[in-house]
Amino acid sequence: MIHIAGPTAGAAGPHERAGESNVNPLGLEMPDSRKPGNSRSLNRRELLKLSPLLALGAFAIPRFRDPMLTEGVSFTDWASAKWFRRNHLAPTFDDREVAPLEKFFVNTYDVDDPEVDLEKWTLTVSGDVKRPGEYTLAQIQSLPKLTQNTRHICVEGWDAIGRFGGTRISDFLQYVGANAKAKFLYVECADDYYESLDMASALHPQSLLCYEMYDQPLTREHGAPLRLRVPTKIGYKQAKYLTSLRVTDVIPKKGYWEDQGYPGDYGL
């Protein structure tokens, strides 16, 4: 279910960190959930989404595995970008299908709570935009709000349907005068996480700068005050605790988990 509202005022959104011996079937170090009982390796459904070359590389003998995995990840990224359809919507769900907030798992990266000062927080906008600078949460909330029930899918193998609200990234980029022909959106976070989106994914009508879950301001554990919510992408693309956003043709880094060998355009 999707609900679009006009400008709102008021209210003030998973990262993942490496475990010591948490290795998935692909030979890549897996994110370690803050709630380890909820984490598991890639299930069959997720493994089948990988390109044949990547899946084959996962089970190759060690000296051939790493080169095959690298080629497989590159092919998966190419195919994901090639097949992406800007106006093809991710499934949305009835309110009755939404998991209770307390059942929505929490993943962290470096710290469980980077202790963002919510009263003084701003989003630093830079790069190929006409109006760079510091933007408050109130300014972001002044833009039309989209609320949607979508499925969050984690690379660890779990998924959950949640209710998310925020402004479309496309609306915010228009607000700051971004060059829509730029190639990437690059974000940094209060816990030192970082992530990037190709511009087509950022401009997708369901891609949000999310400041609400379950019609309430984001809690700290879910990334307050602002996070990405991109239901067409895998969970590690949903950066939390946003502090900066840059529109650019060149990104300094692809993303934290992408730099560990994971696909960069992991579409769903």
Protein Blocks (a to p, Z undefined) as FASTA:
>chain_A
ZZdddddehjddddddddfklccfkopacdddfblmlgccddfklmmmpcfklmmmmmmc
fklmmmmmmmmmmmmmmmmmmmpcfklccddddfklpccfklmccddfkbmbloiafklg
ccddehjdfbgcdddfklmmmpccdddddddddfklpacddddddddfklmmmmnopafk
bmbdcdddfkopacdddfklmmpmkbccdfbehhiacdfknopabdcddfkbcfklmcgh
ifbdcddfbdfbfbfklmnopafklcZZ
